[in-house]
């Protein structure tokens, strides 16, 4: 009997070892695939990023459009990376992508304060930091300092709102910007800080309000696709090269022109 059980045990052990090796190789393969997948987030911020359904969220790229969104898609079409694109509230997405490998966020204003927080791919478009007043307002500003004593509607995580807070302005924060037009018309705020294109478009689409008064443009910054610092720099290089190629081919300019 011992002479018969030994070969059986040997085969069993050999089979177990083979199974472990196969599982290990499979796990390595899955990790390699996962490492090549990009997770890209944005917010509802028309005309730069917008939901096809009109909602403030989206679960896949087919439901996301806009100037920056189309530019990012054009760039991604030129690289061999699998990716997932989702739309979420800005403050949630901004915090979520940081320190997570292969996670990115657009369109993110590139400022000195944010420079070391991300790796940058761009530029895509630029935003004009604008203070809007209600259609019937008589507010006039000669400089940003003239707004020191006024109530300014903004939202959490927005670069313009955060800048004004840091400068000591009275900013009424919300979790998104779509309520700020109503704050103006209800007298809950004197001004609204947002991009020069976004303000009038959001006011009309969300609330049917036209005639917002742009009383001051006080800064302009480029917007980028921002990736976490945990992302392999080679990924950033590939994406930047793809964007540069799309721009050289005239694709980026055509996208921007299509929204004018």
C-alpha positions in Angstrom: 0.0 0.0 0.0 2.7 2.6 0.8 4.1 2.1 -2.7 0.6 3.0 -4.2 -0.3 6.0 -2.0 3.0 7.8 -2.5 2.4 8.5 -6.2 -1.1 9.6 -5.5 0.1 12.0 -2.8 2.8 13.3 -5.1 0.3 14.0 -7.9 -2.0 15.7 -5.4 0.8 18.0 -4.1 1.9 18.7 -7.7 -1.7 19.6 -8.6 -2.1 22.0 -5.6 1.2 23.7 -6.5 0.1 24.1 -10.1 -3.2 25.6 -8.9 -1.5 28.1 -6.7 0.8 29.1 -9.5 -2.1 29.6 -11.9 -4.0 31.7 -9.3 -0.9 33.8 -8.7 -0.4 34.4 -12.4 -4.1 35.3 -12.7 -3.9 37.8 -9.9 -0.8 39.4 -11.4 -2.6 39.6 -14.7 -5.7 41.2 -13.1 -3.4 43.7 -11.3 -1.8 44.6 -14.6 -5.2 45.2 -16.2 -6.4 47.3 -13.2 -3.2 49.4 -13.3 -3.9 50.4 -16.9 -7.5 51.5 -16.2 -8.1 55.2 -15.6 -10.9 56.5 -13.4 -11.9 60.0 -14.5 -14.4 62.3 -12.8 -16.0 65.5 -13.7 -18.9 67.7 -12.5 -22.0 69.2 -14.1 -20.5 72.6 -15.3 -22.0 73.5 -18.7 -20.8 74.3 -21.3 -17.5 72.7 -20.2 -18.9 69.5 -18.8 -22.6 68.6 -18.9 -24.9 65.7 -18.4 -26.9 64.5 -21.4 -29.8 63.6 -19.1 -29.8 67.1 -17.5 -29.1 65.6 -14.1 -26.1 66.5 -11.9 -24.6 63.0 -12.2 -23.7 60.4 -14.8 -22.3 56.9 -14.7 -20.6 56.6 -18.1 -19.0 58.7 -20.8 -21.9 58.4 -23.2 -24.0 60.6 -20.8 -21.3 63.3 -20.5 -20.6 66.0 -23.0 -19.3 69.6 -23.1 -16.1 71.5 -24.2 -13.7 69.9 -21.8 -15.4 66.5 -21.8 -15.1 66.2 -25.6 -11.5 67.3 -25.5 -10.7 64.6 -22.9 -12.5 62.0 -25.0 -10.5 63.1 -28.1 -7.3 62.7 -26.1 -8.3 59.3 -24.7 -9.2 58.0 -28.1 -5.5 58.3 -29.0 -4.1 56.1 -26.2 -4.5 52.4 -25.4 -6.0 52.8 -21.9 -9.2 51.5 -20.6 -11.1 54.1 -18.7 -14.2 54.9 -16.7 -15.8 58.4 -16.7 -18.3 59.5 -14.1 -20.0 62.8 -13.2 -20.3 63.6 -9.5 -20.6 66.7 -7.2 -17.3 68.6 -7.5 -16.4 68.6 -3.8 -16.9 64.8 -3.6 -14.9 64.1 -6.8 -12.1 66.5 -5.9 -11.5 64.7 -2.6 -12.0 61.3 -4.0 -9.4 61.3 -6.8 -6.6 62.6 -4.6 -4.1 59.9 -3.4 -5.8 57.3 -5.6 -3.8 55.7 -8.4 -4.9 56.4 -11.9 -7.7 58.8 -10.8 -8.2 62.1 -12.6 -10.5 65.1 -12.5 -11.5 67.7 -15.1 -11.8 70.5 -15.8 -9.6 71.6 -12.9 -8.2 75.1 -12.8 -4.5 75.0 -12.5 -3.4 77.5 -9.8 -0.3 78.0 -7.7 -2.2 76.7 -4.7 -3.0 73.5 -6.4 0.2 73.0 -8.4 1.7 70.3 -6.1 -1.6 68.5 -5.4 -1.9 66.9 -8.9 -0.1 66.0 -12.1 -1.4 68.0 -15.0 -2.5 67.2 -18.5 -3.5 70.2 -20.6 -4.4 72.9 -21.0 -7.9 72.2 -22.2 -9.8 75.5 -21.9 -9.7 78.5 -19.6 -12.2 80.1 -17.2 -12.8 83.8 -16.5 -13.4 84.4 -12.8 -16.5 86.6 -12.9 -18.7 88.3 -10.4 -22.4 88.4 -11.5 -25.2 90.5 -10.1 -29.0 90.0 -10.4 -30.6 91.4 -13.5 -32.2 94.2 -11.6 -29.1 95.0 -9.5 -27.5 98.4 -9.5 -24.1 97.1 -8.1 -21.0 98.4 -9.9 -17.4 97.4 -9.1 -14.2 99.0 -10.1 -12.0 96.4 -8.4 -12.3 93.2 -6.4 -11.8 95.2 -3.2 -15.1 97.0 -3.8 -16.9 93.6 -3.1 -15.4 93.2 0.4 -18.6 94.1 2.2 -20.9 92.2 -0.1 -22.4 88.7 0.2 -21.0 86.4 -2.6 -22.6 83.1 -3.5 -20.2 80.3 -4.3 -19.8 76.6 -3.7 -17.6 74.2 -1.8 -14.4 73.1 -3.6 -14.7 75.7 -6.3 -11.3 77.4 -7.0 -12.9 80.8 -7.3 -14.9 80.5 -4.1 -12.0 79.2 -2.2 -9.8 82.0 -3.4 -12.3 84.6 -2.2 -12.6 82.9 1.2 -8.8 82.9 1.6 -8.8 86.7 0.8 -11.4 87.4 3.5 -14.5 87.8 1.4 -18.0 86.9 2.7 -18.8 83.8 0.6 -22.0 81.9 1.1 -21.0 78.3 0.3 -23.3 75.5 -1.2 -22.5 72.0 -2.4 -23.1 73.0 -6.0 -23.4 76.1 -8.1 -26.9 75.6 -9.6 -28.7 77.3 -6.7 -26.7 80.5 -6.8 -28.8 82.3 -9.4 -31.8 81.8 -7.2 -29.9 83.2 -4.2 -29.3 86.4 -6.2 -32.9 86.8 -7.2 -34.2 86.1 -3.7 -31.8 88.6 -2.2 -29.8 86.0 -0.3 -26.6 87.1 -2.0 -25.4 90.3 -3.6 -23.1 88.6 -6.1 -22.3 85.2 -7.6 -18.8 84.1 -8.4 -18.5 81.7 -11.4 -17.1 81.4 -14.9 -18.2 84.0 -17.5 -19.8 81.4 -19.7 -21.2 79.1 -17.0 -23.2 81.8 -15.1 -25.6 83.0 -17.8 -26.1 79.5 -19.2 -26.8 77.9 -15.8 -29.1 80.7 -14.8 -31.3 80.2 -17.9 -31.2 76.4 -18.1 -31.8 75.8 -14.4 -34.1 78.7 -13.5 -35.2 80.4 -16.7 -33.4 83.6 -15.6 -31.8 85.8 -18.2 -30.0 89.2 -18.0 -27.4 88.4 -15.3 -25.0 91.4 -15.0 -21.3 90.6 -15.2 -19.9 93.3 -13.0 -16.3 92.3 -12.7 -13.9 89.8 -14.3 -11.0 89.6 -11.9 -8.9 86.6 -13.1 -8.5 84.0 -15.9 -6.9 80.6 -15.4 -6.3 77.5 -17.7 -8.2 74.3 -16.9 -6.6 70.9 -17.1 -7.2 67.2 -16.5 -5.6 66.7 -13.1 -4.4 63.3 -12.0 -3.4 62.1 -8.5 0.3 62.2 -7.6 0.1 58.4 -7.0 -0.4 57.9 -10.8 2.6 56.7 -12.8 4.2 59.7 -14.5 4.4 57.6 -17.7 0.6 57.7 -17.9 0.7 61.5 -17.7 3.3 61.6 -20.5 1.1 59.4 -22.7 -2.0 61.5 -22.2 -0.1 64.8 -22.7 1.3 63.5 -26.0 -2.1 62.4 -27.1 -3.6 65.8 -26.3 -0.8 67.6 -28.1 -1.4 65.4 -31.2 -5.1 66.1 -31.1 -4.4 69.8 -30.9 -1.9 69.6 -33.8 -4.5 67.9 -35.9 -6.9 70.7 -35.2 -9.3 68.5 -33.3 -9.2 70.6 -30.1 -9.9 73.9 -31.9 -12.8 72.2 -33.7 -14.4 71.1 -30.5 -14.1 74.6 -29.0 -15.6 76.2 -32.1 -18.5 73.8 -32.1 -19.7 75.3 -28.8 -19.5 78.9 -29.8 
